[in-house]
Amino acid sequence: MQLKNNVTEFILLGLTQDPVRKKIVFVIFLIFYLGILLGNLLIIVTIKTSRALGSPMYFFLFHLSLYDACFSTSIAPRMIADALLKNATISFSECMIQVFTFHFFGCLEIFILVLMAVDRYVAICKPLHYTTIISHRVCGVLMSLTWLGSCVHSSAQIFLVLTLPFCGPNVIDHYFCDLQPLLKLACTDTYVTSLLLVSNSGAICTVSFLMLVLSYVVILHSLRNHSAEGRKKALSTCISHIIVVILFFGPCIFIYTRPATTFSMDKTMAVFYTIGTPLINPLIYTLRNAEVKNALRMLWSKKLMSDDKRWIEISRFIQCLN
């Protein structure tokens, strides 16, 4: 018997149903989202305009900031807008688009974190061969592969969800459309689908996390042969990456490596990697990186100089008129 999909829209319960708390959620997450856009845009502009930040490390950091902004944009704007509504609804097609974009940019972020770890491993453990191994051509090929892998991952997720029939209820106890709460609403046995989804998302999160942990263990072990100054600089960079990895992968592994079971803390955990990590990344990579801070200072000084020149030209123009 063929099961039909009778659901045309879903109701999102959000982080809370209390009217006062919803207003607090609106204000807080609006500030957070604006901070995400501003911080990541600042890194993107700085890397693009600074000649000193032309190494592969900053090529990957540029893409991390870009994906952070896109990743949070797939979730945050709608969540913020829904906080003002009494009943937040999302159409079936919009829900599927959100699932695809969320997993696409999330997977891209995972892959770029792995590439950043590989870049640091080569720079610290094989410094003489760094420019040969991590060339600009290699970076371009790696980025193309990450896009291809993310597209395959997201398409597989959507395909599995679209095979499920939804005949009601249609209430999602979350603030965005995700796989685990959607599986609960399917009016059929989702055991096999759940295993396939876990083997997809869960495997990517777990394997990538283990690769990152192993790479940083090797990097930290190799630092004992470096000078004190080189060790300090490498440690600063690696610690920044490790902080990002823990904040991002911890909640992801908690949510995506188990069967289709939802817990009350899932929404809180999801905030860490949908909003928290994209917000913290710019702070970590600027406050703990001397080269980025110097490039930011130069960018700011250039802006001030251009503003001064503009005011001088305006003053001269006014004097000519008088």
ROLOTI-804288 format. One record per residue (C-alpha): residue number from 1; x negated, y, z negated. Coordinates in nm, 3 decimals. Last residue first. Example, Ala and Ser with C-alpha at 12.3 -4.5 7.8 and 13.67 -1.06 7.14 Angstrom:
<recs>
> 2_-1.367_-0.106_-0.714 .
> 1_-1.230_-0.450_-0.780 .
</recs>
This chain:
<recs>
> 322_-3.330_8.065_0.083 .
> 321_-3.275_7.787_0.336 .
> 320_-3.648_7.717_0.344 .
> 319_-3.654_7.692_-0.035 .
> 318_-3.367_7.438_-0.024 .
> 317_-3.562_7.226_0.228 .
> 316_-3.874_7.244_0.013 .
> 315_-3.677_7.127_-0.290 .
> 314_-3.522_6.840_-0.092 .
> 313_-3.866_6.734_0.031 .
> 312_-4.002_6.746_-0.325 .
> 311_-3.702_6.544_-0.451 .
> 310_-3.763_6.278_-0.184 .
> 309_-4.133_6.263_-0.269 .
> 308_-4.049_6.213_-0.637 .
> 307_-3.800_5.935_-0.554 .
> 306_-4.062_5.763_-0.335 .
> 305_-4.313_5.787_-0.619 .
> 304_-4.061_5.646_-0.870 .
> 303_-3.978_5.357_-0.637 .
> 302_-4.347_5.285_-0.582 .
> 301_-4.401_5.285_-0.960 .
> 300_-4.115_5.036_-1.005 .
> 299_-4.251_4.801_-0.739 .
> 298_-4.600_4.826_-0.889 .
> 297_-4.465_4.751_-1.237 .
> 296_-4.266_4.455_-1.103 .
> 295_-4.576_4.322_-0.927 .
> 294_-4.771_4.349_-1.253 .
> 293_-4.495_4.162_-1.439 .
> 292_-4.490_3.891_-1.170 .
> 291_-4.865_3.848_-1.196 .
> 290_-4.860_3.838_-1.577 .
> 289_-4.603_3.557_-1.596 .
> 288_-4.440_3.478_-1.931 .
> 287_-4.195_3.772_-1.941 .
> 286_-4.115_3.745_-1.571 .
> 285_-4.059_3.372_-1.520 .
> 284_-3.889_3.317_-1.855 .
> 283_-3.660_3.620_-1.828 .
> 282_-3.562_3.538_-1.468 .
> 281_-3.486_3.176_-1.567 .
> 280_-3.273_3.264_-1.873 .
> 279_-2.961_3.376_-1.687 .
> 278_-2.967_3.096_-1.427 .
> 277_-3.022_2.849_-1.717 .
> 276_-2.738_2.975_-1.936 .
> 275_-2.459_3.014_-1.679 .
> 274_-2.403_2.682_-1.501 .
> 273_-2.666_2.479_-1.691 .
> 272_-2.584_2.580_-2.048 .
> 271_-2.213_2.648_-1.985 .
> 270_-2.171_2.282_-1.889 .
> 269_-2.264_2.177_-2.242 .
> 268_-1.981_2.390_-2.384 .
> 267_-1.734_2.244_-2.137 .
> 266_-1.848_1.888_-2.212 .
> 265_-1.817_1.938_-2.591 .
> 264_-1.457_1.815_-2.602 .
> 263_-1.560_1.489_-2.440 .
> 262_-1.472_1.346_-2.100 .
> 261_-1.518_0.987_-1.990 .
> 260_-1.572_0.887_-1.629 .
> 259_-1.879_0.674_-1.691 .
> 258_-2.208_0.819_-1.823 .
> 257_-2.514_0.966_-1.656 .
> 256_-2.353_1.287_-1.529 .
> 255_-2.261_1.470_-1.851 .
> 254_-2.555_1.411_-2.088 .
> 253_-2.805_1.407_-1.801 .
> 252_-2.683_1.748_-1.686 .
> 251_-2.683_1.889_-2.042 .
> 250_-3.052_1.803_-2.094 .
> 249_-3.161_1.869_-1.734 .
> 248_-3.118_2.246_-1.728 .
> 247_-3.238_2.358_-2.071 .
> 246_-3.516_2.097_-2.079 .
> 245_-3.641_2.177_-1.727 .
> 244_-3.637_2.554_-1.786 .
> 243_-3.842_2.520_-2.106 .
> 242_-4.087_2.287_-1.928 .
> 241_-4.135_2.536_-1.644 .
> 240_-4.222_2.819_-1.880 .
> 239_-4.455_2.589_-2.076 .
> 238_-4.631_2.500_-1.751 .
> 237_-4.701_2.862_-1.656 .
> 236_-4.834_2.963_-1.997 .
> 235_-5.035_2.641_-2.024 .
> 234_-5.202_2.710_-1.690 .
> 233_-5.307_3.060_-1.800 .
> 232_-5.436_2.940_-2.137 .
> 231_-5.623_2.647_-1.985 .
> 230_-5.789_2.873_-1.729 .
> 229_-5.905_3.109_-2.005 .
> 228_-6.029_2.827_-2.228 .
> 227_-6.209_2.655_-1.941 .
> 226_-6.061_2.341_-1.791 .
> 225_-6.136_1.976_-1.867 .
> 224_-5.869_1.951_-2.140 .
> 223_-5.616_2.080_-1.888 .
> 222_-5.595_1.736_-1.722 .
> 221_-5.377_1.597_-2.002 .
> 220_-5.136_1.890_-1.975 .
> 219_-5.102_1.831_-1.600 .
> 218_-5.054_1.455_-1.636 .
> 217_-4.787_1.505_-1.903 .
> 216_-4.633_1.775_-1.684 .
> 215_-4.605_1.537_-1.390 .
> 214_-4.458_1.258_-1.603 .
> 213_-4.192_1.486_-1.752 .
> 212_-4.101_1.620_-1.408 .
> 211_-4.076_1.274_-1.255 .
> 210_-3.863_1.156_-1.549 .
> 209_-3.630_1.455_-1.503 .
> 208_-3.603_1.395_-1.128 .
> 207_-3.520_1.027_-1.186 .
> 206_-3.257_1.111_-1.449 .
> 205_-3.084_1.397_-1.266 .
> 204_-3.083_1.230_-0.922 .
> 203_-2.976_0.895_-1.069 .
> 202_-2.690_1.051_-1.264 .
> 201_-2.558_1.240_-0.964 .
> 200_-2.554_0.939_-0.730 .
> 199_-2.542_0.631_-0.956 .
> 198_-2.289_0.816_-1.171 .
> 197_-2.074_0.893_-0.868 .
> 196_-2.091_0.532_-0.748 .
> 195_-2.008_0.398_-1.095 .
> 194_-1.713_0.637_-1.123 .
> 193_-1.584_0.533_-0.782 .
> 192_-1.598_0.168_-0.888 .
> 191_-1.412_0.236_-1.214 .
> 190_-1.160_0.480_-1.066 .
> 189_-0.845_0.265_-1.089 .
> 188_-0.565_0.465_-0.933 .
> 187_-0.361_0.776_-1.005 .
> 186_-0.658_1.012_-1.004 .
> 185_-0.639_1.273_-1.279 .
> 184_-0.922_1.133_-1.495 .
> 183_-1.151_1.125_-1.191 .
> 182_-1.101_1.499_-1.149 .
> 181_-1.221_1.566_-1.506 .
> 180_-1.549_1.380_-1.435 .
> 179_-1.613_1.517_-1.086 .
> 178_-1.598_1.889_-1.146 .
> 177_-1.352_2.165_-1.067 .
> 176_-1.414_2.465_-1.291 .
> 175_-1.321_2.590_-1.641 .
> 174_-1.232_2.245_-1.771 .
> 173_-0.933_2.045_-1.893 .
> 172_-0.798_1.998_-1.541 .
> 171_-0.416_1.982_-1.529 .
> 170_-0.274_1.819_-1.213 .
> 169_-0.063_1.535_-1.351 .
> 168_0.006_1.410_-1.089 .
> 167_-0.009_1.219_-0.760 .
> 166_-0.379_1.248_-0.684 .
> 165_-0.507_0.969_-0.458 .
> 164_-0.883_0.909_-0.445 .
> 163_-1.069_0.882_-0.113 .
> 162_-1.130_1.258_-0.119 .
> 161_-1.336_1.223_-0.439 .
> 160_-1.577_0.971_-0.284 .
> 159_-1.623_1.181_0.031 .
> 158_-1.681_1.495_-0.175 .
> 157_-1.959_1.334_-0.376 .
> 156_-2.124_1.185_-0.066 .
> 155_-2.114_1.525_0.106 .
> 154_-2.277_1.685_-0.198 .
> 153_-2.567_1.436_-0.201 .
> 152_-2.620_1.444_0.178 .
> 151_-2.623_1.825_0.176 .
> 150_-2.865_1.832_-0.116 .
> 149_-3.102_1.592_0.061 .
> 148_-3.096_1.795_0.383 .
> 147_-3.154_2.121_0.200 .
> 146_-3.438_1.965_0.000 .
> 145_-3.592_1.826_0.321 .
> 144_-3.589_2.169_0.484 .
> 143_-3.759_2.314_0.176 .
> 142_-4.030_2.050_0.195 .
> 141_-4.094_2.122_0.564 .
> 140_-4.126_2.496_0.495 .
> 139_-4.360_2.437_0.203 .
> 138_-4.577_2.206_0.418 .
> 137_-4.607_2.480_0.681 .
> 136_-4.700_2.735_0.415 .
> 135_-4.976_2.503_0.293 .
> 134_-4.958_2.299_-0.026 .
> 133_-5.206_2.021_0.056 .
> 132_-5.467_2.228_0.239 .
> 131_-5.445_2.539_0.021 .
> 130_-5.464_2.324_-0.294 .
> 129_-5.757_2.102_-0.191 .
> 128_-6.017_2.267_-0.415 .
> 127_-5.762_2.311_-0.699 .
> 126_-5.674_1.940_-0.726 .
> 125_-5.554_1.893_-1.087 .
> 124_-5.437_2.247_-1.164 .
> 123_-5.305_2.371_-0.828 .
> 122_-5.192_2.021_-0.719 .
> 121_-4.997_1.963_-1.041 .
> 120_-4.855_2.317_-1.038 .
> 119_-4.719_2.267_-0.684 .
> 118_-4.577_1.926_-0.776 .
> 117_-4.398_2.084_-1.074 .
> 116_-4.262_2.360_-0.851 .
> 115_-4.144_2.095_-0.603 .
> 114_-3.956_1.913_-0.882 .
> 113_-3.793_2.239_-0.992 .
> 112_-3.698_2.302_-0.629 .
> 111_-3.533_1.961_-0.607 .
> 110_-3.322_2.017_-0.918 .
> 109_-3.219_2.365_-0.800 .
> 108_-3.118_2.228_-0.461 .
> 107_-2.907_1.963_-0.637 .
> 106_-2.726_2.235_-0.831 .
> 105_-2.682_2.436_-0.510 .
> 104_-2.512_2.145_-0.334 .
> 103_-2.333_2.014_-0.645 .
> 102_-2.161_2.346_-0.710 .
> 101_-2.101_2.413_-0.341 .
> 100_-1.931_2.076_-0.287 .
> 99_-1.723_2.075_-0.606 .
> 98_-1.614_2.435_-0.539 .
> 97_-1.513_2.349_-0.184 .
> 96_-1.310_2.053_-0.313 .
> 95_-1.130_2.278_-0.564 .
> 94_-1.062_2.536_-0.294 .
> 93_-0.900_2.261_-0.081 .
> 92_-0.684_2.141_-0.370 .
> 91_-0.573_2.492_-0.461 .
> 90_-0.686_2.650_-0.786 .
> 89_-0.461_2.761_-1.071 .
> 88_-0.517_2.976_-1.379 .
> 87_-0.209_3.026_-1.594 .
> 86_-0.212_3.335_-1.818 .
> 85_-0.469_3.507_-1.604 .
> 84_-0.748_3.738_-1.720 .
> 83_-0.987_3.451_-1.802 .
> 82_-0.922_3.318_-1.450 .
> 81_-1.115_3.613_-1.304 .
> 80_-1.424_3.532_-1.512 .
> 79_-1.404_3.161_-1.427 .
> 78_-1.359_3.246_-1.059 .
> 77_-1.664_3.471_-1.056 .
> 76_-1.877_3.225_-1.263 .
> 75_-1.857_2.894_-1.074 .
> 74_-2.000_2.902_-0.719 .
> 73_-2.171_3.231_-0.808 .
> 72_-2.375_3.050_-1.076 .
> 71_-2.530_2.821_-0.815 .
> 70_-2.576_3.100_-0.558 .
> 69_-2.770_3.320_-0.803 .
> 68_-2.976_3.027_-0.931 .
> 67_-3.037_2.913_-0.572 .
> 66_-3.191_3.249_-0.482 .
> 65_-3.397_3.259_-0.800 .
> 64_-3.528_2.907_-0.733 .
> 63_-3.597_3.003_-0.370 .
> 62_-3.818_3.294_-0.473 .
> 61_-3.987_3.078_-0.739 .
> 60_-4.074_2.824_-0.468 .
> 59_-4.241_3.090_-0.252 .
> 58_-4.393_3.227_-0.572 .
> 57_-4.583_2.903_-0.632 .
> 56_-4.660_2.877_-0.260 .
> 55_-4.878_3.191_-0.287 .
> 54_-4.767_3.528_-0.148 .
> 53_-4.712_3.710_-0.475 .
> 52_-4.992_3.965_-0.438 .
> 51_-4.837_4.094_-0.115 .
> 50_-4.533_4.215_-0.310 .
> 49_-4.211_4.310_-0.126 .
> 48_-4.051_3.966_-0.095 .
> 47_-4.163_3.852_-0.439 .
> 46_-4.029_4.165_-0.608 .
> 45_-3.701_4.161_-0.413 .
> 44_-3.628_3.799_-0.508 .
> 43_-3.734_3.852_-0.871 .
> 42_-3.507_4.158_-0.905 .
> 41_-3.221_3.972_-0.738 .
> 40_-3.260_3.696_-0.995 .
> 39_-3.238_3.936_-1.287 .
> 38_-2.956_4.151_-1.146 .
> 37_-2.738_3.859_-1.034 .
> 36_-2.785_3.664_-1.357 .
> 35_-2.735_3.977_-1.572 .
> 34_-2.412_4.055_-1.385 .
> 33_-2.302_3.698_-1.458 .
> 32_-2.388_3.725_-1.828 .
> 31_-2.206_4.058_-1.865 .
> 30_-1.898_3.913_-1.692 .
> 29_-1.938_3.606_-1.910 .
> 28_-1.919_3.804_-2.231 .
> 27_-1.633_4.035_-2.127 .
> 26_-1.407_3.764_-1.980 .
> 25_-1.478_3.516_-2.260 .
> 24_-1.383_3.781_-2.516 .
> 23_-1.059_3.843_-2.324 .
> 22_-0.992_3.469_-2.321 .
> 21_-1.057_3.458_-2.695 .
> 20_-0.775_3.705_-2.751 .
> 19_-0.532_3.518_-2.525 .
> 18_-0.610_3.173_-2.680 .
> 17_-0.616_2.912_-2.404 .
> 16_-0.989_2.848_-2.422 .
> 15_-1.285_2.747_-2.203 .
> 14_-1.069_2.716_-1.894 .
> 13_-0.740_2.524_-1.874 .
> 12_-0.762_2.499_-1.495 .
> 11_-0.435_2.404_-1.325 .
> 10_-0.479_2.212_-0.999 .
> 9_-0.318_2.263_-0.661 .
> 8_-0.164_2.069_-0.372 .
> 7_-0.118_1.739_-0.553 .
> 6_0.090_1.477_-0.373 .
> 5_-0.202_1.272_-0.238 .
> 4_-0.060_0.953_-0.096 .
> 3_-0.137_0.594_-0.186 .
> 2_-0.135_0.343_0.097 .
> 1_0.000_0.000_0.000 .
</recs>
